[in-house]
Amino acid sequence: LAISSQSCSPSLQLVERVPGGGVSEGANHTAGQEYAWDISEHFAPEGGLYKLCWCANLASARCHNVADAFKIESGRLRIIGPGVHEFWCIRGRPCVGLKPFEG
């Protein structure tokens, strides 16, 4: 599976801060029903709703070229946090940009 911030086809947009460049390891021994990302790397994409894109890995469509192979939307993944927050604090003045603050 690949995690995309846009549609799976025609232009897959991989998500930053996801191990494997956004692509999971191959399906495991459970009849191809479970996919996982390398846990030795940090899985920390920005919070949001993402598309899960699948590659059939058939003889005519190997999963080597991410942009061309992962074209089938197989689900969606909602990630809660982390998010990007900017705020400014200057000594003696109120902080600016703290609302809404999440994370």
N, C-alpha and C positions, 0 to 999 in steps of 0.2 A: 504494500500500500504506500501511497505517497500522500502527504498532506499539502493541500493547495489552498491559497487564499482567494483564488478565483475559480472559474469553472475548470473541469478536467480537460475539456477539449474546446477549442483548438489550442489554447495556450495555457498550459499548466504553469502556475506561479507558486513555486515551492516556498515554504515558510521558514524564516530565519530561526535559528537557535533550536533546531530539531536535529537530533543525531542522524547520521547517515545522509546528510544533505537533504533531509525531508522524506527520505524513503526508508521504509521499515526493512527489517531482515525478511527473508523469504518465509512463506507460510510454514508453520511447524508441523510436527507429526500428528496433529489432531485433525486429520482429513482436510487440511488446508483452511481451517476455520479460525485460527488465531495468528495474529501478526504482532510483532513486538519491535521496539526500537532498542538499539544498543544502550543498556543502562549504565555503561561506563562513562558515557557522555551526559551532559546536563540536558534535560528536556525542559526548555523554558521559553516556549514561544509566547508572544504577547496574547493576552486573553482575547477571545473572539470566536466566531463560528467559522469553521473550516470545512472544506470538502475532502472526503477520502476518495482517492482515485486508485483504481485497480488495474493491474496489467495481467492479461490472461496467461502469459508466458507459454504460448504455443509455439510450435516449430516455425510458423510464419510470423510470429510477433514476439520476439525475445524482449525482455525487460531491461535492455542495456541503455537505450537512449530514453532518458526520462521524459523529455518533451514529446516524443512521438509514441511512447508505449503506454503510459498510464492515462488512458482516455475514457475509462468507464467509471462513472460516479457510483460508488458502492455504499455511501453513507455520509453522515456529517458528524463532526466532532466539535463540541463546545468546550472551550478551555476558559476557565474562570481565572483571571489574573495570570501572570503579572501584567501590569499596564505601564504605560509611559506617563509620568507625572512631572510637571515642571512647576516649581514655585520659587519665589524670591523672598528672602528675609534680609533686611538691613537693620542692624542694631539701632534700637530706638524708634523704629517704625513698624507698623503692622505688616505681617507677611501677606504677600499677594499670590493668589492662585491656589490656595489650599482647598477650595471647595469645588466640586466634590472630590474628596480624597479617598482612594480605595487602595487596598493592598498592604 
